[in-house]
Amino acid sequence: MSSAKSWWKEAIVYQVYPRSFKDSNADGVGDLRGIIQQLDYIQSLGIDAVWLNPIFKSPNDDGGYDISDYYSIQPEFGTMQDFDELLQGLHQRGLKLIMDLVLNHSSDEHPWFQESKKSTTNPYRDFYFWRPGKGSNPPNNWPSFFGGSAWQLDETTGEYYLHLFSKKQPDLNWESPALRQEIFKLMHFWLKKGVDGLRLDVISAISKRTDFPDTDTHDFNETIRKYYSNGPRLREFIAETKRNVLVHYPNVMTVGEGPGITPLNALDYLDEKEGLNMIFHFGHMFMDQGSGGRFDPIPWTMNDFKKVFKTWDDAFAAKGWGSIFLGNHDFARMVSRWGNDREHWEKSSKLLITLLLSMRGTTFIYQGDEIGMTNTTLRSVTESKDIETQNGWREANKLGMSEAEFIHRANYSGRDNARTPMQWTEEEKAGFTVGIPWMPINSNKDTINVKQQEQVSGSILSYFKEMAQLKKKNHALTYGSYTMLTDTPDRLFAYYRQEGKEKFLVMLNFSEENLNFPIPLTGKRVIGNYPDTSEKLRAWEALIYKL
């Protein structure tokens, strides 16, 4: 692991999903002015940077990840003036801004694609992947992330275009030098404004198998690894981006999102001279998905979970740097997935916060997780606002699955869970809006909200702030070595963090059972999610000792 210190290694990053954060103009949609109104709250958390999901102009087929204009702000989020004011407001508070750039695909409403589909000889034709079909079939059998074929026939020229996601999200062809120049141009535009970091969406797929062989596996995650990601020119494309853009902004942080990245190829993305600063891997996020992907849940064990953290920490032992997250806009709520969101809701929320802020790697926390927001409950597919769930149901229905069974699965793993509006108060619309919210607010807003937790000293929110300060004051929790204790019960996750003479023991009981301490305790308790100590680790107890 690189020993060089930097702001982004020490940062705690707070992820804001703008549509669901705060609505300032009563249209029911969160916006930039809403975020500006809450900047003091964001600062009060003790975080260092804000990551904003895409705010660019978009038809919004896939929550703004389908961009039709990279240079302008989505009108329902506000104006470029609002953006400039938000950036200034963050910087005045000593906070940094990380923007979410989608460079693997655009919207089909982007002018590039509108030109590209006009004729086979259009100058923009090779900005996308166009191929003739095989007889009356698509060019190959690749499945889309959102169900169905990854190819769409366009009547104008009779050829198919590739879309790994929605058919309104055609994949950009990085093999085209002209396209790459356009991408570098738009990156310069935002970085010149003073943006401090970039999250690069699905960066693992910008180089794919361009000979387009059929996939030989029914395991979707295996298809991603073998065909969609980690392609032959990946390192070259990232290095070129570094030379043309990133080298001019030495303090800017880059984090690549990486479905298909494995511990074996992770360092391909992270070369200090030619690569990104860090990546999001999905080792833990995909481990409860069967071969059918998101709506094909399989059991997972605590040993699997612990192994993911060890494997990835080992991957960055000599060089590179990792990111630590347990939830985001694409997955279920952290406490509903990894904790117990019923009788042990408060304790398990605090336990997961302890894990996030004591593990080696840059911490990313998703809005609402600092107050323990939970999954929502859809009663029917028509209530879902997510294209992935809608398409998933169409595919499941074809295979004969009942709607009740599909909804049960979507309520476990669907993306709607993370996208319900932020719960600010116990009021009818949770202080999110005075209009009609764009999606229903979780019914537990009365008991889980910011206002209430700001008034209680032992709340999840106050624990998050305390844990953030602990991480900041103890460099060992950022740069220290990570050593997992192996001879422990399955449901006990215990590890050391050590830098020089400073050594911490972190103990996390992921169960309702009372468990013995893994070693005789010496030293001083620095934080815990129970107010006192006991002879044993109690249900969902988290404890950190300084040894």
N, C-alpha and C positions, 0 to 999 in steps of 0.2 A: 504494500500500500504506500502510495506517495506520502512522504512525511511533510511535504510543503503545506503550510497552513493557509487557509483562504476563507473568505467570508461565507462562501456557499457551503463549505463543509460544516461550518458552525451554525448555519442558519436553521431556524424553524420556519417552515413555509406553510402558510395558511391558504388553502384552496377555496376560491370563491366561484360559485356557479351563478353568474350574474342574473339569469332569468328567475332564480329562486331565492335571491338574497334579500333585496329590499326594493319595493316599488315606491317611486317618489311622485308619480303623476296619476295614480288611481286607475291605470289601465289594466291592472292585474298582473303585469309582467315586471319583474325586477329590472333595474336599470343602473346606469353609471352614477346618476345623481343619488340614487338610493345607497350605493356603496359609499359615495362621498359623505352622506349623512352619518354613516356608521364608522367612519375612520377612527374616531376616538375609541370606540369599542374594540376595533381590530387592534389598535395600538395597545390597549389595556391587557391584551392576552399575553404580551411578552414575546410575540413572534417577530421575525425579522423581515419577512418578504411575503408578498401576496401573489399567488398564481391565479390569473383570470382565465377561465374557459373562453373559447373564441367569442369575440365581440364584433367580428367583421360582418359586412353585408352578406346576407344569406337568405335563401328561400326557407331555411329552417326545416328541411326534410329530416335531418339528423342532428337536432339540437345545435345548429350553428357550425357543425363540422363539415358542412357543404358550403364552401365560400364562393360567392359570385363576384366579389370585389375585395381584393386584399388591401385596398388603400382607403376604404371608408368604413364607418361605424354602422352597424345594424340600426336602422332608424328607431326601432322600439327601445333600443338601449340608450339612445341619445345622439350627441353630435361629437365631432372631433374636438370642439371646444370643451365639452364635458370630459373627454378623455384627457386632454391636456391638464385640466384642473384636477382630475383624479391623480394623475402622475405627480403633479406638483404637491398635492396634499399628502401623498405617501412620502415623498422625499422630505417634505418639511418635518415629518414625524420620524425621520430616520429609517423609514421602511423602503424596501425595494419592490419593484414590479416585475413579475415574470409573465410574459405573454405566451399564449398557446397558438403556435403556427401549424397549420395543416398543409403539409407539402407533399403528401403522397397522392392526394386527389383534390379535385376542385368540385364545384357545383356544375351540373350540366347547363346551368344558366350563365356560367362565366363566359365572357366574350370569346375567350380562347376556344372553348368547346363549340360555341355557336358557329365560329368560323370553321373549326376542324371538321365538322360533320357535313359541310356544304358540298365538298367533292374530294375525291381521292388525291387530287393534286393541290389542294389548298395549302398555303405555306404553314398553316397551323396543324395540318393533318398529323404530323409526328409528335405533337405535344401530348398525344394520347395513344393508347394501344388499339389499333384497328386491325382486324383479321377477318378473312373470309371464313364462312362456316364450313363444316364437314358435311356435305350434302345438305339436309334440312336441319342439321344439328349445330350447336355452338362449336367453336374451334377446339375446345377440350372439355373435360368433365369437372373443372374447378368449381367448388361451391362458394357462394358468397358468405361473409360473416353473418349476414342478415337473412340467410335462407335462400334457396333456389340457386340458379346458375349465376356465376360471376360474369357472364357475358350477356349483353343486350343487343339485339338486332336493331339497326337503324335503317328505316325504309329508304332514306335518301340515296345511299350508295349501296345498299344491300349487304353491308359488312357489319360485323359485331364490334362493340367496344368493351374493354375490360372494366369491371367495377368490383373490387374486392368487397365493397360495402354496399350501400344502396345503389339502385340503378341511376339515381340522381347524383351519384358521386363517382364520375369516371376517373380512373387512375391516371395520374400524370406520368408521362414517359420521360424519366430522367436520362434516358439514353440520348435524348435530343439536346445538343449543346445550346441551342437557342432557348429552350425551356429553362435550362439551368441558369442562363444569364438573367432571365425574367425573375427567377426565384431569388437570385442574389440581390437584384435590384429592390425587391419588396422587403427583404431582410434589412438592407441598409436603411430603407425609409423609416422603419420602426426603431432601429437601434440609434439612428441619428436623433430621434426624439428624446432619447435618454432612458429607454427601457433597459432594465438591469439584467434580464435573463430571458431565455427562450425555452419553452417546452416544445419539443418537436414531435408532433403526433405521428404515430405509426412509422417512425423513421426507419425501422428495421425492414420495411417493405419497399423502400425507394429503389433498391436493386432486387429484382426478382428473376425467376427463370424465364428469360425471354424467348427460349425455344418452345415454351408452353407445352411440355409433355403432360399427358394425363396424370392425375394423382393416382398412386397405387395403394392408397390406404383409405379406410373409412373413418379413421380417427382424425377429426378436424384439426386438433392442435398439432398433430403430426404433419398434416398438409401445410399448415402455416409455416412450421419449421423448415420443411423440405423444399417448398415451392414458392411461397410468398415472401419469405424473409431471408436475410443473410445472403443475398445474391452475389454473383461474382464481382460486381463493380462497387460493392458497398463501401469499402474502405476508400476507394478512389473518389467516390462522390462526396463522402464526408470530408476527406482531406482537401478537396477542391473548394468546398464550402468554407472550410477554415481559412484557406489561403485568400480567397476572394472577399470574404466578409469578416469572419470572426476575429482574425488576427488584428483587425483595425480597432477592436473594442476589447482590450485585454482584461477588463474587469467584468465582462458579461459572462454569466453562467449559462451553460447549455445542458439540458437534460432530455435524453431521447426516450420516447415511449417504445417499448420493445416486445410486442407479442412475437414469439418465435426465437427470442434471444435465450441462449443457454449459458450455464456457467463456463462451458468450454469455448464459446465464441464471444463472450461479453467484452473481452479486452480488444477485440477488433474495432469496437466502437470508441474506445477510450484512450487511445494513444495521446500522450501529453502534448506532443507537437502537432499531431494531425487529426486528433479525435475530439469527441465531446467530453464534457466534464464528468457526467454520470448518466446512468440509465435507470428507467423503471423496468424491472423484470417482473414476471407474473408467476414465479414458482409457486407461491402460496395462493395466489388469486385464482389459478386454474386447477388447483389440486382436487377440488370437489366437483370438477366437471368430467363427465364421461366422454366417450368418443363422439357423442352428438353435440358437445359444446354446452353452452349456458343452460339450456333447458333439459339437460340430461344429468341431473345431480347424482353423485356417487358418495358413499361415506368417506370421511377422512379421519385420520387419527392424529392425536397430539404429537406422536413421534414423527409423523410425516411433516407436521408444522415446524417442529424444532429442527428437523433435518434441513428444511429449506433455508432457514436462517444460517445454519452452520455452513452449508454448501456454498451459499452466496458470499458469506464472509470470507471463507477460504479462497474464493475466486479472486477477491480483491486484496488478499493478504500481502502480496508483493507490490502491486501497483493498481491504479484504478480507484474508484470510489463508488459506494452504493447509496441507494435511497431506501428509506424505511417508511412504509405506508401500510395501512390496514383497510383502507376504504377510499373511494373517490366517486366521481359522478357516474362511473361505469359499473359499479358493483353495489351489492346490498350494504346496508348500514353496518358499520363496524361492530357495534354491540350486539346486534341481532344475529350476526354471522359467527363471530368468534367468542362472544360472551354469552350472558344469560339476560335477555331483555325483560324478564319477568321479575321473579322474587329477588334476584341478585343484580338487578339493573344498575344500581348505583355503584356497587362494589366492582362489578365486572367492567363497567365503563372506566373506572379509575385504574383498574389493573391494566387495561389495554393502553391507556394513556401512559402508564409507567413503562410499558414495553416500548412504545413509540419513541419515548424521550430518553431511554437508557441504552438503546441498541446502537451499534456502530453504523454510521451512515447519516445522511441528511434526512431530517424528519419532515414529512409532509402530513398535515392534518386537514381533513375535509370539513367544510363549514357544518356546524351543528354537532359534530362529534365531540366538541369541547363541552357540550351540555348533555351528551348522551342521547341524541335523537335516534329514533328506532325506525325499523321498516314500516312501510304503510301496508294497507290491506286492500287489494283490488277485489271486487266482487264479480266482475266480468271483464272480458278482454276489451270491451268497448270503453272501459274506464282508463285504459292505459294510454299514456301520451307518447309512448316510445315505439319508434318504427321497428326496433329489434323484436320487441314483444309481439307487436301486430303481425310481423312476418313469421315469427316463430310459431304463432298459433296457426297460421295458414298451413305451414309445413306439418305441424303436429296433427292437425285436423285431417290432412290427406292420409296420414298413417293410422287414422282411426282413434286417436286419443280423445278422451272427453274434455269438454271445456273445464269442468271442475278439476280434473287432474292437472291440466295445463296451468290453470290459475294458481293451484297449489304450488307448482314449480316456480311460476313467475313471482309469487309472493316470497319465495325463498331467495331467488337469485336475480330477479329482474332489475332493470336500471331505474324504473319509476321509484323504487325504494329510496334512492339517494336524492331524488330530484324534487321531493315535496318542499314547499316553501319553508324558509327559516322561521323558527318559532321564537319570536321576540317577546311576546306577552301572552297572557291567558285570554285575551280578547277573542271575539268571534273569528276574526281573520288573522289572529296571532301577531298583530302589529306589522304584518308583512305588507298589507295593502288596505286601502279603504274601498277598492273596487272589487271585482269578481276575480279571485285568483286564477291564474292560467291552469293550475292543476289543484285538486283538492288538498287542503291542509290536513296533516295527520291529526286524528281525533284526540291524541294525547297531549295537545298543546296546553291544556289546563294544568297539567302536572309537570310537563317538560318545557321550560321556556327560559330565556335569558334573564328577564326581569326578576323572576322568582329566585334564580340561582345567584344573581348579583347581591341579593339581600341575605343569603345564608352563608355562614363561614365555612361549613363543611361540604359545600356543594361540589358537584363534578367540575363546574367551571372554576371554582377557587382552587381545586386540586390541580387542574390543568396549569393554572398560572404559577402555582407553587413548584410544580414539576419543571416548568419551563425555566424558572429562575435557578433551580438546582442544576439543570443541564448547563446553563450559562456560566455558573460560578465554578464548575468542576470540569476542567478540560479533559479529565480522564473519561468522562461520559461522551466526549466527542472523538478524541484522538486515541484513547486508550485501546489496548488489545482486548479482544473478545474471546473468552474461553468458557465453553458450555460445560456444566457439570453433567457427567454422563450417567453416573450410578444413582439415578433418582427414579421415583415412580413416574409412570407415563404422563400423568396430568400435572406434574411439577416441572416448570421451566425455570431453571436456575443457571446463572452465569456470572462470571467475574468480568469487570472492566478495570483495566490497570494501566496506569501511565507512571513510570518511575516508581516512587514509593507510595503513590496514591492508588488505593485498591478498593473497589466496591463489590459487594455481593448483591445481586438482584435475584429475588425469589418471587415467583408468580404461581399461585395455585389455581390452575384452570379447572377447578372442580368444586362440587358441593361438600366433598369429604374433608375431614381434618387430616392434615398430613404432617409427618415429622419434618423438622428442619433438616436440610441435606448435610449440614456440618454443625458441630457445636458453635454457637454464636459468640463471637467476641467483637469488641468494637462498639460502634455507636449507630443507633438507628437514625437515619437521616430523613426518611419519609415512609409513609405507609397509608393504606386506605382504610385502616381501622384506627380509632383514636388511641388505642392502648396496645400493649404487646401481650402475648399469651404463650402457653407452653408449646403450642403447635400452630401450624399455618391453618387458619380457618377458611371457610368457604370463600373462594375468589379473593383470597388475601394477596396483596402485593406489598412487598417490603424491600427497602434498600438499606443495607448496612455499609458503613464505611469501616473497613477492617484496620 
